[in-house]
């Protein structure tokens, strides 16, 4: 029953791209598992902030999160490349 709801949800939210339902379900399963692991690790990282046995500077924190934000942005860009088309490149208009 849950799988059917997911299929309907995917079909309703898809823009104009044909989606393989089985591959979409596999993506949802794998991404859910990996996101859970990532969130767990972020929780572990957060716990360091309250430890009395460590010391850090604002610069340490800024550098650490700048790195994480860059990695996340790069990962997002890889996913979004799928939606770029040659038409986007043809419509590029540059003006000074």
N, CA, C and O atoms as a GROMACS GRO file, in nm:
protein
  384
    1UNK      N    1   0.082  -0.119   0.000
    1UNK     CA    2   0.000   0.000   0.000
    1UNK      C    3   0.087   0.126   0.000
    1UNK      O    4   0.061   0.220  -0.075
    2UNK      N    5   0.192   0.126   0.086
    2UNK     CA    6   0.281   0.242   0.094
    2UNK      C    7   0.352   0.265  -0.039
    2UNK      O    8   0.369   0.380  -0.081
    3UNK      N    9   0.392   0.158  -0.106
    3UNK     CA   10   0.459   0.168  -0.235
    3UNK      C   11   0.367   0.233  -0.338
    3UNK      O   12   0.411   0.314  -0.419
    4UNK      N   13   0.238   0.197  -0.334
    4UNK     CA   14   0.142   0.256  -0.428
    4UNK      C   15   0.128   0.405  -0.404
    4UNK      O   16   0.119   0.483  -0.499
    5UNK      N   17   0.126   0.446  -0.278
    5UNK     CA   18   0.117   0.589  -0.245
    5UNK      C   19   0.239   0.663  -0.294
    5UNK      O   20   0.228   0.774  -0.344
    6UNK      N   21   0.357   0.600  -0.280
    6UNK     CA   22   0.479   0.662  -0.328
    6UNK      C   23   0.476   0.678  -0.480
    6UNK      O   24   0.518   0.781  -0.533
    7UNK      N   25   0.426   0.577  -0.549
    7UNK     CA   26   0.418   0.582  -0.695
    7UNK      C   27   0.325   0.694  -0.737
    7UNK      O   28   0.357   0.772  -0.826
    8UNK      N   29   0.210   0.703  -0.673
    8UNK     CA   30   0.115   0.810  -0.705
    8UNK      C   31   0.176   0.946  -0.676
    8UNK      O   32   0.160   1.040  -0.754
    9UNK      N   33   0.244   0.956  -0.565
    9UNK     CA   34   0.308   1.082  -0.528
    9UNK      C   35   0.412   1.123  -0.630
    9UNK      O   36   0.419   1.240  -0.670
   10UNK      N   37   0.493   1.027  -0.673
   10UNK     CA   38   0.596   1.055  -0.773
   10UNK      C   39   0.531   1.099  -0.903
   10UNK      O   40   0.575   1.195  -0.965
   11UNK      N   41   0.427   1.028  -0.944
   11UNK     CA   42   0.360   1.062  -1.069
   11UNK      C   43   0.298   1.200  -1.063
   11UNK      O   44   0.295   1.272  -1.163
   12UNK      N   45   0.247   1.238  -0.948
   12UNK     CA   46   0.183   1.368  -0.933
   12UNK      C   47   0.282   1.482  -0.924
   12UNK      O   48   0.251   1.595  -0.964
   13UNK      N   49   0.402   1.456  -0.874
   13UNK     CA   50   0.498   1.564  -0.855
   13UNK      C   51   0.598   1.577  -0.969
   13UNK      O   52   0.674   1.674  -0.974
   14UNK      N   53   0.600   1.483  -1.060
   14UNK     CA   54   0.693   1.488  -1.172
   14UNK      C   55   0.652   1.601  -1.264
   14UNK      O   56   0.535   1.614  -1.300
   15UNK      N   57   0.749   1.684  -1.303
   15UNK     CA   58   0.718   1.797  -1.391
   15UNK      C   59   0.673   1.744  -1.525
   15UNK      O   60   0.555   1.714  -1.542
   16UNK      N   61   0.761   1.733  -1.620
   16UNK     CA   62   0.724   1.680  -1.751
   16UNK      C   63   0.820   1.568  -1.791
   16UNK      O   64   0.826   1.529  -1.907
   17UNK      N   65   0.894   1.517  -1.694
   17UNK     CA   66   0.993   1.414  -1.719
   17UNK      C   67   0.933   1.278  -1.686
   17UNK      O   68   0.870   1.260  -1.582
   18UNK      N   69   0.954   1.182  -1.774
   18UNK     CA   70   0.909   1.046  -1.748
   18UNK      C   71   1.002   0.983  -1.646
   18UNK      O   72   1.124   0.988  -1.661
   19UNK      N   73   0.945   0.926  -1.543
   19UNK     CA   74   1.023   0.866  -1.435
   19UNK      C   75   0.995   0.716  -1.432
   19UNK      O   76   0.880   0.673  -1.437
   20UNK      N   77   1.101   0.638  -1.422
   20UNK     CA   78   1.088   0.494  -1.403
   20UNK      C   79   1.050   0.473  -1.256
   20UNK      O   80   1.128   0.505  -1.167
   21UNK      N   81   0.933   0.420  -1.233
   21UNK     CA   82   0.879   0.408  -1.098
   21UNK      C   83   0.968   0.320  -1.009
   21UNK      O   84   0.990   0.352  -0.893
   22UNK      N   85   1.020   0.211  -1.064
   22UNK     CA   86   1.106   0.123  -0.986
   22UNK      C   87   1.235   0.194  -0.947
   22UNK      O   88   1.282   0.183  -0.834
   23UNK      N   89   1.293   0.269  -1.041
   23UNK     CA   90   1.416   0.342  -1.012
   23UNK      C   91   1.389   0.454  -0.912
   23UNK      O   92   1.474   0.484  -0.828
   24UNK      N   93   1.273   0.516  -0.921
   24UNK     CA   94   1.237   0.621  -0.826
   24UNK      C   95   1.225   0.563  -0.686
   24UNK      O   96   1.272   0.623  -0.589
   25UNK      N   97   1.162   0.446  -0.675
   25UNK     CA   98   1.148   0.381  -0.545
   25UNK      C   99   1.285   0.345  -0.489
   25UNK      O  100   1.309   0.361  -0.369
   26UNK      N  101   1.374   0.297  -0.574
   26UNK     CA  102   1.510   0.262  -0.531
   26UNK      C  103   1.583   0.388  -0.484
   26UNK      O  104   1.652   0.384  -0.382
   27UNK      N  105   1.567   0.499  -0.558
   27UNK     CA  106   1.629   0.626  -0.517
   27UNK      C  107   1.578   0.668  -0.380
   27UNK      O  108   1.656   0.707  -0.293
   28UNK      N  109   1.447   0.659  -0.360
   28UNK     CA  110   1.390   0.699  -0.232
   28UNK      C  111   1.444   0.614  -0.118
   28UNK      O  112   1.476   0.666  -0.010
   29UNK      N  113   1.454   0.484  -0.140
   29UNK     CA  114   1.505   0.394  -0.037
   29UNK      C  115   1.651   0.425  -0.004
   29UNK      O  116   1.688   0.440   0.112
   30UNK      N  117   1.734   0.433  -0.108
   30UNK     CA  118   1.876   0.457  -0.086
   30UNK      C  119   1.903   0.595  -0.027
   30UNK      O  120   1.984   0.610   0.064
   31UNK      N  121   1.834   0.696  -0.078
   31UNK     CA  122   1.858   0.831  -0.028
   31UNK      C  123   1.809   0.844   0.117
   31UNK      O  124   1.872   0.913   0.197
   32UNK      N  125   1.698   0.780   0.149
   32UNK     CA  126   1.647   0.785   0.287
   32UNK      C  127   1.748   0.724   0.383
   32UNK      O  128   1.774   0.779   0.490
   33UNK      N  129   1.806   0.609   0.346
   33UNK     CA  130   1.905   0.543   0.431
   33UNK      C  131   2.029   0.631   0.449
   33UNK      O  132   2.079   0.647   0.560
   34UNK      N  133   2.077   0.687   0.340
   34UNK     CA  134   2.199   0.768   0.346
   34UNK      C  135   2.175   0.899   0.420
   34UNK      O  136   2.261   0.946   0.494
   35UNK      N  137   2.057   0.959   0.400
   35UNK     CA  138   2.026   1.082   0.473
   35UNK      C  139   2.018   1.055   0.623
   35UNK      O  140   2.062   1.138   0.703
   36UNK      N  141   1.963   0.941   0.662
   36UNK     CA  142   1.956   0.906   0.804
   36UNK      C  143   2.096   0.894   0.862
   36UNK      O  144   2.121   0.941   0.974
   37UNK      N  145   2.189   0.833   0.788
   37UNK     CA  146   2.327   0.820   0.835
   37UNK      C  147   2.393   0.956   0.847
   37UNK      O  148   2.463   0.983   0.945
   38UNK      N  149   2.371   1.042   0.748
   38UNK     CA  150   2.430   1.176   0.749
   38UNK      C  151   2.378   1.255   0.869
   38UNK      O  152   2.455   1.321   0.939
   39UNK      N  153   2.248   1.249   0.892
   39UNK     CA  154   2.189   1.321   1.005
   39UNK      C  155   2.241   1.270   1.138
   39UNK      O  156   2.261   1.347   1.232
   40UNK      N  157   2.261   1.140   1.148
   40UNK     CA  158   2.319   1.082   1.270
   40UNK      C  159   2.460   1.137   1.292
   40UNK      O  160   2.495   1.175   1.403
   41UNK      N  161   2.539   1.142   1.187
   41UNK     CA  162   2.676   1.192   1.198
   41UNK      C  163   2.677   1.341   1.234
   41UNK      O  164   2.762   1.386   1.312
   42UNK      N  165   2.584   1.417   1.180
   42UNK     CA  166   2.576   1.560   1.216
   42UNK      C  167   2.542   1.574   1.363
   42UNK      O  168   2.595   1.662   1.431
   43UNK      N  169   2.456   1.488   1.413
   43UNK     CA  170   2.425   1.487   1.556
   43UNK      C  171   2.549   1.461   1.641
   43UNK      O  172   2.568   1.526   1.744
   44UNK      N  173   2.633   1.367   1.598
   44UNK     CA  174   2.758   1.340   1.669
   44UNK      C  175   2.849   1.462   1.666
   44UNK      O  176   2.913   1.495   1.766
   45UNK      N  177   2.855   1.527   1.551
   45UNK     CA  178   2.938   1.647   1.539
   45UNK      C  179   2.888   1.755   1.634
   45UNK      O  180   2.968   1.822   1.699
   46UNK      N  181   2.760   1.773   1.642
   46UNK     CA  182   2.700   1.875   1.728
   46UNK      C  183   2.736   1.851   1.875
   46UNK      O  184   2.756   1.946   1.950
   47UNK      N  185   2.744   1.725   1.916
   47UNK     CA  186   2.775   1.693   2.055
   47UNK      C  187   2.914   1.741   2.096
   47UNK      O  188   2.938   1.767   2.214
   48UNK      N  189   3.005   1.755   1.999
   48UNK     CA  190   3.140   1.803   2.031
   48UNK      C  191   3.134   1.943   2.089
   48UNK      O  192   3.215   1.978   2.175
   49UNK      N  193   3.039   2.024   2.044
   49UNK     CA  194   3.029   2.164   2.087
   49UNK      C  195   3.009   2.176   2.238
   49UNK      O  196   3.052   2.275   2.297
   50UNK      N  197   2.946   2.079   2.301
   50UNK     CA  198   2.918   2.089   2.444
   50UNK      C  199   3.019   2.015   2.532
   50UNK      O  200   3.005   2.013   2.654
   51UNK      N  201   3.118   1.955   2.470
   51UNK     CA  202   3.219   1.882   2.549
   51UNK      C  203   3.314   1.980   2.616
   51UNK      O  204   3.358   2.078   2.555
   52UNK      N  205   3.346   1.953   2.738
   52UNK     CA  206   3.442   2.036   2.810
   52UNK      C  207   3.586   1.999   2.778
   52UNK      O  208   3.679   2.073   2.810
   53UNK      N  209   3.604   1.884   2.715
   53UNK     CA  210   3.740   1.836   2.687
   53UNK      C  211   3.796   1.889   2.556
   53UNK      O  212   3.909   1.857   2.520
   54UNK      N  213   3.717   1.970   2.484
   54UNK     CA  214   3.766   2.027   2.358
   54UNK      C  215   3.756   2.179   2.364
   54UNK      O  216   3.676   2.235   2.439
   55UNK      N  217   3.838   2.244   2.284
   55UNK     CA  218   3.833   2.388   2.273
   55UNK      C  219   3.846   2.423   2.126
   55UNK      O  220   3.919   2.357   2.052
   56UNK      N  221   3.776   2.528   2.084
   56UNK     CA  222   3.778   2.566   1.944
   56UNK      C  223   3.752   2.716   1.932
   56UNK      O  224   3.701   2.780   2.023
   57UNK      N  225   3.789   2.768   1.817
   57UNK     CA  226   3.771   2.910   1.791
   57UNK      C  227   3.656   2.931   1.692
   57UNK      O  228   3.609   2.837   1.628
   58UNK      N  229   3.615   3.054   1.681
   58UNK     CA  230   3.513   3.088   1.580
   58UNK      C  231   3.565   3.051   1.442
   58UNK      O  232   3.490   3.002   1.358
   59UNK      N  233   3.695   3.076   1.417
   59UNK     CA  234   3.754   3.042   1.287
   59UNK      C  235   3.746   2.892   1.260
   59UNK      O  236   3.716   2.851   1.148
   60UNK      N  237   3.772   2.810   1.362
   60UNK     CA  238   3.759   2.665   1.345
   60UNK      C  239   3.618   2.628   1.300
   60UNK      O  240   3.600   2.547   1.209
   61UNK      N  241   3.520   2.687   1.364
   61UNK     CA  242   3.380   2.657   1.333
   61UNK      C  243   3.345   2.706   1.193
   61UNK      O  244   3.282   2.633   1.116
   62UNK      N  245   3.386   2.828   1.159
   62UNK     CA  246   3.356   2.884   1.027
   62UNK      C  247   3.419   2.800   0.916
   62UNK      O  248   3.355   2.774   0.814
   63UNK      N  249   3.544   2.758   0.936
   63UNK     CA  250   3.612   2.677   0.834
   63UNK      C  251   3.545   2.540   0.820
   63UNK      O  252   3.527   2.490   0.709
   64UNK      N  253   3.509   2.481   0.933
   64UNK     CA  254   3.446   2.350   0.930
   64UNK      C  255   3.312   2.356   0.855
   64UNK      O  256   3.285   2.271   0.770
   65UNK      N  257   3.231   2.455   0.885
   65UNK     CA  258   3.100   2.464   0.820
   65UNK      C  259   3.110   2.514   0.678
   65UNK      O  260   3.027   2.478   0.594
   66UNK      N  261   3.208   2.596   0.647
   66UNK     CA  262   3.230   2.637   0.508
   66UNK      C  263   3.262   2.514   0.423
   66UNK      O  264   3.212   2.501   0.311
   67UNK      N  265   3.345   2.426   0.476
   67UNK     CA  266   3.378   2.302   0.406
   67UNK      C  267   3.254   2.216   0.384
   67UNK      O  268   3.229   2.169   0.273
   68UNK      N  269   3.175   2.197   0.490
   68UNK     CA  270   3.054   2.116   0.479
   68UNK      C  271   2.955   2.178   0.379
   68UNK      O  272   2.895   2.106   0.299
   69UNK      N  273   2.938   2.309   0.384
   69UNK     CA  274   2.846   2.376   0.293
   69UNK      C  275   2.891   2.362   0.148
   69UNK      O  276   2.809   2.344   0.059
   70UNK      N  277   3.023   2.369   0.124
   70UNK     CA  278   3.074   2.352  -0.011
   70UNK      C  279   3.049   2.210  -0.061
   70UNK      O  280   3.007   2.189  -0.175
   71UNK      N  281   3.075   2.112   0.025
   71UNK     CA  282   3.052   1.973  -0.013
   71UNK      C  283   2.903   1.950  -0.045
   71UNK      O  284   2.870   1.881  -0.141
   72UNK      N  285   2.817   2.008   0.035
   72UNK     CA  286   2.674   1.993   0.013
   72UNK      C  287   2.631   2.062  -0.116
   72UNK      O  288   2.551   2.007  -0.192
   73UNK      N  289   2.682   2.181  -0.142
   73UNK     CA  290   2.650   2.253  -0.265
   73UNK      C  291   2.699   2.176  -0.388
   73UNK      O  292   2.629   2.169  -0.489
   74UNK      N  293   2.819   2.120  -0.379
   74UNK     CA  294   2.873   2.041  -0.491
   74UNK      C  295   2.786   1.918  -0.517
   74UNK      O  296   2.759   1.884  -0.632
   75UNK      N  297   2.742   1.852  -0.411
   75UNK     CA  298   2.658   1.734  -0.423
   75UNK      C  299   2.524   1.773  -0.487
   75UNK      O  300   2.475   1.702  -0.575
   76UNK      N  301   2.466   1.883  -0.443
   76UNK     CA  302   2.339   1.930  -0.499
   76UNK      C  303   2.355   1.960  -0.648
   76UNK      O  304   2.267   1.928  -0.728
   77UNK      N  305   2.466   2.021  -0.685
   77UNK     CA  306   2.491   2.055  -0.826
   77UNK      C  307   2.496   1.929  -0.912
   77UNK      O  308   2.447   1.930  -1.025
   78UNK      N  309   2.553   1.823  -0.860
   78UNK     CA  310   2.558   1.697  -0.934
   78UNK      C  311   2.417   1.646  -0.960
   78UNK      O  312   2.386   1.601  -1.071
   79UNK      N  313   2.330   1.653  -0.860
   79UNK     CA  314   2.192   1.609  -0.878
   79UNK      C  315   2.119   1.698  -0.978
   79UNK      O  316   2.043   1.648  -1.062
   80UNK      N  317   2.140   1.828  -0.969
   80UNK     CA  318   2.065   1.922  -1.053
   80UNK      C  319   2.110   1.922  -1.198
   80UNK      O  320   2.036   1.969  -1.285
   81UNK      N  321   2.230   1.872  -1.227
   81UNK     CA  322   2.277   1.866  -1.365
   81UNK      C  323   2.182   1.789  -1.455
   81UNK      O  324   2.171   1.817  -1.575
   82UNK      N  325   2.112   1.695  -1.397
   82UNK     CA  326   2.018   1.614  -1.474
   82UNK      C  327   1.910   1.700  -1.540
   82UNK      O  328   1.859   1.665  -1.646
   83UNK      N  329   1.877   1.812  -1.478
   83UNK     CA  330   1.767   1.894  -1.526
   83UNK      C  331   1.812   2.005  -1.620
   83UNK      O  332   1.729   2.080  -1.673
   84UNK      N  333   1.942   2.016  -1.640
   84UNK     CA  334   1.992   2.115  -1.735
   84UNK      C  335   1.977   2.058  -1.876
   84UNK      O  336   1.997   1.938  -1.898
   85UNK      N  337   1.942   2.142  -1.968
   85UNK     CA  338   1.923   2.096  -2.105
   85UNK      C  339   2.001   2.184  -2.201
   85UNK      O  340   2.047   2.292  -2.165
   86UNK      N  341   2.014   2.136  -2.320
   86UNK     CA  342   2.079   2.218  -2.423
   86UNK      C  343   1.998   2.344  -2.447
   86UNK      O  344   2.055   2.448  -2.480
   87UNK      N  345   1.868   2.337  -2.430
   87UNK     CA  346   1.783   2.453  -2.449
   87UNK      C  347   1.821   2.565  -2.352
   87UNK      O  348   1.816   2.683  -2.387
   88UNK      N  349   1.860   2.527  -2.228
   88UNK     CA  350   1.904   2.627  -2.132
   88UNK      C  351   2.026   2.702  -2.184
   88UNK      O  352   2.036   2.824  -2.168
   89UNK      N  353   2.117   2.630  -2.247
   89UNK     CA  354   2.238   2.692  -2.300
   89UNK      C  355   2.205   2.783  -2.417
   89UNK      O  356   2.267   2.889  -2.432
   90UNK      N  357   2.109   2.744  -2.501
   90UNK     CA  358   2.070   2.825  -2.617
   90UNK      C  359   2.004   2.955  -2.572
   90UNK      O  360   2.016   3.058  -2.639
   91UNK      N  361   1.934   2.951  -2.460
   91UNK     CA  362   1.862   3.068  -2.410
   91UNK      C  363   1.949   3.162  -2.329
   91UNK      O  364   1.900   3.265  -2.282
   92UNK      N  365   2.074   3.130  -2.312
   92UNK     CA  366   2.164   3.214  -2.234
   92UNK      C  367   2.182   3.347  -2.303
   92UNK      O  368   2.214   3.353  -2.422
   93UNK      N  369   2.161   3.454  -2.229
   93UNK     CA  370   2.172   3.588  -2.284
   93UNK      C  371   2.258   3.670  -2.189
   93UNK      O  372   2.220   3.691  -2.074
   94UNK      N  373   2.372   3.714  -2.235
   94UNK     CA  374   2.464   3.789  -2.150
   94UNK      C  375   2.470   3.934  -2.196
   94UNK      O  376   2.491   3.963  -2.314
   95UNK      N  377   2.453   4.023  -2.103
   95UNK     CA  378   2.462   4.164  -2.132
   95UNK      C  379   2.547   4.232  -2.027
   95UNK      O  380   2.552   4.189  -1.912
   96UNK      N  381   2.615   4.340  -2.068
   96UNK     CA  382   2.692   4.419  -1.973
   96UNK      C  383   2.606   4.530  -1.918
   96UNK      O  384   2.652   4.609  -1.836
   0.00000   0.00000   0.00000
